[in-house]
Amino acid sequence: MAFANPEFQFSIAVTVNKLNIVSAASALVIHTVCKTLGVPVPSHIHNMETRAREIMRREKTNDIFSALKAASASDFAQALSG
């Protein structure tokens, strides 16, 4: 998963060890780095992070990675669609 914002002279790429278009963990890494550096978060990445937070509330956990494990592929497909 990769993202570039030429306006901020910023680019990032996160690799995973499997073929997966919807990588929630990669999206969370990109979201965290963008927020930390003050770079606008792409909308599809923001939607995935928002959905992960909803899953955290649903699963009653503070561990976002546990929430990601509990999430189904359709949860993140829905996040990507807006």
C-alpha positions in Angstrom: 0.0 0.0 0.0 1.4 3.4 -0.9 0.5 7.0 -0.8 2.1 10.2 -2.0 1.3 13.9 -1.5 3.5 16.0 -3.7 2.2 19.2 -2.1 3.8 18.2 1.2 6.8 16.5 -0.5 5.7 13.3 1.2 5.4 9.7 0.2 5.1 6.4 2.1 4.9 2.8 1.2 4.0 -0.2 3.5 4.6 -3.7 2.4 2.9 -6.8 3.6 3.8 -10.5 3.2 0.7 -11.5 1.3 -1.4 -10.2 -1.6 -4.1 -8.2 0.0 -5.6 -5.0 -1.5 -7.4 -4.2 1.8 -4.6 -4.1 4.4 -6.1 -2.6 7.6 -2.8 -2.7 9.5 -1.0 -0.9 6.6 -3.8 1.7 6.5 -3.4 2.3 10.2 0.4 2.8 9.8 -0.1 5.3 7.0 -2.9 7.1 9.0 -0.7 7.4 12.1 2.4 8.6 10.2 0.3 11.2 8.3 -1.4 12.5 11.4 1.9 12.7 13.2 3.6 14.6 10.4 0.7 16.9 9.7 0.1 15.5 6.2 -3.6 15.1 5.1 -4.8 11.6 5.4 -6.2 10.1 2.1 -10.0 9.6 2.4 -9.9 5.8 1.8 -7.2 5.4 4.6 -9.2 7.7 6.9 -12.4 5.6 6.3 -10.6 2.4 7.1 -9.2 3.8 10.4 -12.6 5.1 11.3 -14.1 1.7 10.7 -11.4 0.0 12.8 -12.4 2.4 15.7 -16.0 1.4 15.3 -15.0 -2.2 15.5 -13.0 -1.5 18.6 -16.2 -0.1 20.2 -18.3 -3.0 19.0 -15.7 -5.6 20.3 -15.2 -3.6 23.5 -11.4 -3.5 23.2 -8.8 -0.7 23.4 -6.4 -2.8 21.3 -6.8 -1.7 17.7 -4.9 -4.7 16.4 -7.3 -7.1 18.2 -10.2 -5.2 16.6 -8.6 -5.6 13.2 -8.4 -9.4 13.8 -12.1 -9.4 14.6 -13.0 -7.4 11.6 -14.3 -9.2 8.5 -13.2 -8.3 5.0 -16.6 -6.8 4.4 -16.1 -4.4 7.2 -13.1 -2.9 5.4 -14.7 -3.1 1.9 -17.5 -1.0 3.4 -14.9 1.5 4.7 -13.2 1.7 1.4 -16.5 2.4 -0.4 -17.1 5.5 1.8 
